[in-house]
Structures are given as C-alpha cells and as structure tokens.
Amino acid sequence: MIVEVCLLSCALYYSGLKFFGLEDDPEQKKKTGKLPAKGLKAPPVTSPAIEPAAENQEPLQYLPAITENKPNNVQVNKYLAVTSVSLVLTSIGTLFYPPLILFGVAGLAYPLTGIVKRAYNGLVHEKKVKMEVMGSILFPGMVLSGFYFTSSFAFWMYYLSVKLLIKIEDDTRQNLIGIFGDQPRFVWVVKGGVEIEMPFDSLKIGDIVAVQSGGTIPVDGIITGGIASIDQHVLTGESQPLEKGEGDQVFALTTVLAGSIRIRVEKSGQETVVSNIVDMLNKTVDFKSTMQSKGEMISDFSVIPTLALSAAAFAVSGLEGSFAALNSYVGGDVRLFIPLSTLNFLKLASRKGILIKDGRALELLAKADAVVFDKTGTLTLDQPHVSKIYSCNGCNEMDVLYFAASAEKRQSHPIAKAIMEKAEECQLPLATDIDDTSYEMGYGIRVTITGSQIHVGSQRFMETEGIAIPPAMQEIIQNSHNSGHSLVLISKDNLAIGTIELQATVRPEIKDIIKQLKKRGKSLYIITGDHDKPAQMLAKELGIEHCFSEVFPEQKAMIIERLQDEGRIVCYIGDGINDSIAMKKAQVSISLRGASSVATDTANILFMDGTLNNLDKIFELAKEFKINTSNALMLAIAPGIINIASVFLLHTGIYFALGLYYITLPIGIANSFLPLIGDDKSNKKSRDKKTVKTPLRTTIRRPG
C-alpha cells in the first residue's frame, strides 16, 4: 500500500508539472529579459518587488508581502505544482484515506525550507527579525497542531496568488513600454528607383525608405519626397495629425494616415527617439517611492509586536487565534501595491505625451509649491513676431516690409520667418527677380531687387556698409533697446528707408496655464537673463508676481537655493543650456521636446509635444499619485490591524484571517489600476500591428 501511495504521489507531482507547464526549460534559464517591442532592445526586465535570484543562490521565498524579494516565475511554478499535489493529497486523506495526509504534509517541506533559511539568515547574519520568522513559526505550527488541510490550502492559495501577481506586474510593465508598439520586421527601401522589401535589421544610415498610407514609419529621418498626414500621438500625445512634406523630420513608430512619403534614414533600431524613451522608462520604473519605503518600515517594525500579540492571542482565543494573529503581515503588501500604481501612472503619463525620466518626480511634484519659469523659449516661443514697422525717406510701411521679406524669403532663421509671416498676413506679393545675394553671418543680408541694392540687418551692419541712420530712427533704436525688443533695419540704394521691430511671442497656451496653476495655489516666478523692463512687462501681462531679470546662469541656481531655504519645493521649467544649473538645483525640473539637448537630458520630466499644454495635467497626475499611494498604504496596513483586532474582540480564527487577506488583496490591486480606469479610450492605440512571416526572399514593388 505504501508503494502505491508513493507512486500516486509521484504521478500527481508529475501531472502538476505537466498541467502548469512547469518543467525546467533550459532556454528559460538563459533568458535575461523581454524585448518591449520588436526591434527595440531593453535592459533585462526586473521589478521593484521582484529580483532575480543570483546563480547558486538559495531561492528566495515570499509569503503574503513578508519578504523584500519574491521568487522568480520558475520557482513559483515549482512551488505551485508541489502545493497543488499536497492539497490534493491532504484533501483525499481528510475525506477518505488518512495515510495520504502524511505525504501531502511532507510535500510542504519543499517551499517551507527556503522560508526557514531566510528567517535564519536574517536573525544570525543581518541581526533583524524579518517577516520570514512569522512564516517559519506559522506553517510548521499549523501542521503540528493538526491543521493539515488548512496548511495545504494556505500554501496553495498563496502561491496561486503570487503566480497571478507576478503575471499582472510583468504584463503592466510590458504594457507601459509596449505603449510605443512594435517595429515592423520588413521595410520598403528605394534602390535604383524601385521599392524593394528588405528586413528591418538590414537598414543603414542614408537609405531611402518608402511608407504608404496606413503604414508605420520605421525610422527617424527626413522626408525626401511626397507629402503625408502623420499621426504622432504615440510619441507626443498630440490628438491632431500633422501635415508633413519634403524637408520635415519624422519619427519611428508614428503612422502615415494619408499620402505617401520617402524618408532618408538618420536613426534606426536602438538609436531612435522611441528606443531612447523605452530605455528611460526601464530605468524610471525601478525606483522605490517614499510611500513604499514608509510601508516597508512599518511592515518590518510590526514583526515583533505581531509575535507578541500572537502569544497573547493564545490566552484569549486559543491556538487557532494565535495562528490567525500570526497571519496578519501588517503593511507587507505595500511592496506590490505601490510599484503597480507607479507603473500605471507612468503609462498614463506616456499616453498623454509626458515622459517621466525620474520616478521620484511625481512624488516631489505633488509637494511643489513654487513654479519657476525661464522666459525665452519657455514662456515665449523661439520665433518672435513683427510688432511695428517704421518708415522714412519717402517709403511707406508696406514698402519696408516688401523689401525686407523679399530679401529674407530664402533664409530660415527665426527673424526671417517672422518677417515672412507678417508679409503673408498682409498678403504682400514678393519680388522674384533677386540677384547677387550676400549674407553676412550675424549682421545682415545684401541683395539686388529690380536693379536696387537692398540691405537688411542690424545697426552695426548698416554702419559697416556706410549707410547713414537718421536721428528719428536712432531714437526708435534706443527706445526699442530699452524695451528689450529686436530691430531690423532696411535700406534701399544706401538710403535707410525704415525699420521693423520684433517682440518675443508669448506661448498661446501660457495664460490659461498660469490661471490653472494659480487655482492650485502655486507661487509663480520668472528668472531670465533678459533686460528688466521687458521681463517685468511680461510678468505683469501674465500675472506672475515674482520676476528676476538680468540674471546669469549661476545666479539662477542661487535664486532656486534661496527659495528652498525659505522652505519652498521648487519646480523649474526651462529649455536652454543656461537653465541646466538651475534645473539640477530644483527638486523637480521640466523641459520641452525640441529644447537644447542639455536641458532635455537634465530634466526629470519631458513634454513630448514641445508645448506647456500638459503642465496642469502633470500636476493633476502628481496629486492623484499621492492619493493613490496613500490609499495603497492604508490597504496594505488595515487588513492586518483588522485581523488582530478581530482575534481579540470576536475570537476569529485562521479561516477569517486567510479570507480577509484574499479579499483585500484584489481590492489593493484594483486601487493600483485606478489611474487607467476611465482614461479616454481614443488615446489608446486602435491599430493592431501585424507581424508578417514570409520566406527569406526579395520582393519588388514598383511605384504606381
């Protein structure tokens, strides 16, 4: 009979391995991580709560939120198979054939051994009483006291829940990175005027890639031909598609909605913007929040009091009450709930075109009470606008604008673009017969229009060219300089005919943003190196109460430090190299995509659409993150406290303790997913990426 029972146990164990697909897979041991998307390589995926066991290291055990490290998926699979067999044996033994109980209980020794070793290492080597001590007492005690079925059921239920939790956390992490979609395996490359289908991995810098309507752009590059409507929502959060044509830049994993284009490859694979974002997100998710650290401290501190209360419960509710109190694990689940919340908030931010590069930024932003703006490029756009046109020596304002715009129409600098926009606004036809163009870098341009020599440029350029500046124009120059505005002078045949005044263009969204920040009770500041008068005028126009002007970069950092000394939590928003010192000094820093590389590298948060439209949204996300993690901490602590109170007041037992834990566990997980519930469905990707498996052959597609 004993032999038959042994054979039955072995058969059940093998069946469990087969049923759960848990045989040791040689390839599984070689895996170090997952690719978040085809063609985008990421570092090995680890979790804030899941650390891979080192080679030859003892497997780490994990009871309901009682250790700092959970077992990896392979270990959980083995434990789940063993505890499944043990549960079957103890169930049959309890109901029909008692000798089977012995074999069922014996199977529990396998997952229990690691718990005992961890408890021993904590006590002897780390001099700490860890939660494994509670598990080491609880489970052997239940078995020795005759709770055979309960012990098997508790072990099985636990490892089943851990299996599901690991899957949820892994899926959430992969979904965060997978928000950017998959790279295509094949692309169409133009060679000799013919489009040839080639493997994505064979792309080289300088190749010309063809993308048709409905296709995904596989690379970062410049359009060399065609025009298309492109959806960049996955990258920037913009809801409206952009019209792009020859000379415009495009990015990998954005989609051509209509039209067709050819793109010269500048970056592909791991070098693309999206790949860099994926790498940043992998680093961002591996941080421990303050709330999580607080929960872990409470969890560790609660071990000795729980052991004492368990001993006291024996006198009140007996042995079962003692075991029930021991099964409290106060605060332990914070190691699961808060990392899940963080992952989901990062995913929500990414959907809105907000890249959070430092996981602590959301926490600190919720505390920030001072918002400091750089002026140029942040509150204002890089490109100015024409505010006034002055004329003299027999010319009118339209004559001045005509000659200036005609001379500058082939230039691409911001001042030229501002003059061209003004000419288009006035529907002014420009000269076509332009000859002998000469551009003096940093000074101005000299052209010949219909036989007349035209100079457009700075005061120094005019003086260098020997052109006299009338007293009235000199007064205008002085007034504009005092106001911090720019001037472009225009002359015809060496005679000054007028000047164009340009002012900084305030971002169209900034006034609404300022109102929203004031409603949140934030103190607002401008720090700029510009002249005092225009800076103060802008501060007054926007309703910003504090303004520091004519400030050098190192002085910006000193102002930030002074605000911090006053007890302020500072969020600095800038876009230039001169902002980098202040950005590092501030608790939180924000920059815009398209800003200087130093600013975007330094910033904790990056707005991918290049505007400040998401500034109020990120403050709202930070507020929700604080509430969500506070709730997660409460949900991790409350069940344990309720369980202990119930033991003493209501004389509840082990089944109540287990039931309470497994009821509150999904509630805590649901809280972690709240940021995604109710999110706008239109922001989710609606296109299914198709992976086409084709034989290794060359396909030719002829245009047309």
ABEGO torsion letter per residue (X at the ends): XAAAAAAAAAAAAAAAAAAAGABBBAAAAABAEBBABBGBBBBBBBBAABBBBBBGBBBBBBBBGABABBBBAAAAAAAAAAAAAAAAAAAAAAAABAAAAAAAAAAAAAAAAAAAAAAAAAAAAAGBBBAAAAAAAAAAAAAAAGBAAAAAAAAAAAAAAAAAAAAAAAAAAAAAAAAAEBBBABBBBBBGGBBBBBBAAABBBGBBBBBBBGBBBABBBBBABEBBBBBAAAAAGBABBBBBBBGBBBBBGBBBABEBBBBBBABBEAABAAAAAAAAAAAAABBBBAAAAAAAAAAAAAAAAAAAAAAAAAAAAEAAAAAAAAAAGBGAAAAAAAAAAAAAAAAAAAAAGBBBABAAAAAAAAABABBBBBABGAABBABBBBABBBBBGGBBAAAAAAAAAAAAAABABAAAAAAAAAAAAAGBBBBABBBGBBBBBGAEBBBBBGGBBBBBEBAAAAAAAGBBBBAAAAAAAAAAAAAGBBBBBBBBGGBBAEBBBBBBBBBAAAAAAAAAAAAAGBBBBBBBABBAAAAAAAAAAAGBABBBBGBBAAAAAAAAAAAAAAGBBBBBBBABAAAAAAAAABABBBBBBGBBAAAAAABABBBAAGBAAAAAAAAAAAAAAAAAAAAAAAAAAAAAAAAAAAAAAAGBBAAAAAAAAAAAAAAAAAAAAAAABGBBAAABBABBBBBBBBBBBBBBBBBX
